[in-house]
Amino acid sequence: MARIAGVNIPTNKRVEIALRYIHGIGPAKAREITEKIGIERDRRVSDLTDAEVIQIRETIDGDFLVEGDLRREVSMNIKRLMDLGCYRGLRHRKRLPVRGQRTHTNARTRKGPAKPIAGKKK
């Protein structure tokens, strides 16, 4: 099992798919990494040599913000918005949807389970 950016990536999957297990790497970045190193699209992680794994690791460390650093940056950006007291920061602080979604109905993912209100039978 190859360990890249602190994540154990699965060995039986294609390299392009396995790299997506790393937080901050999606389809486009995974394709970009494999093309930059020169790995074929249908190669499996188990078929990679140690040198290729090291090359992938160095490419990710040098060119991309992934895992802990990315999570830290995102949380710092949200904290900055909350400290500023701007509209988006207030929405984050109240745990409501930030990007203009309706909250009269829906928004259960963000607001959590519905809380029953006493005395509202009629």
Secondary structure, 3 states (H helix, E strand, C coil): CEEECCEEECCCCEHHHHHHHCCCCCHHHHHHHHHHHCCCCCCEHHHCCHHHHHHHHHHHHHHCCCHHHHHHHHHHHHHHHHHHCCHHHHHHHCCCCCCCCCCCCCCHHHHCCCCCCCCCCC
